[in-house]
Amino acid sequence: MSELVLTLAAAQGRSTGIWHAVELHRSPSEVDGACEVAVCGALARVDLDQAWDGDDEESCEACADLLY
């Protein structure tokens, strides 16, 4: 049986500054700094130096709800 593993990156929305979760389907070198569609559907700029945890005040509640 295979196990599904999600690779998530943190991405910041430009209009609100809220951090979103982005599921990576490409290598990190191809997405660093690029705008991607977040788990919640928002557009956000990927920042590989940030970790997505979903627990702080600046994290998107919709992304956290969809993932956890």
Protein Blocks (a to p, Z undefined) as FASTA:
>chain_A
ZZddddddddddfklopacddddfbdfklmgopacddfkopacdddfkbccehlamkbcf
klmmmmZZ
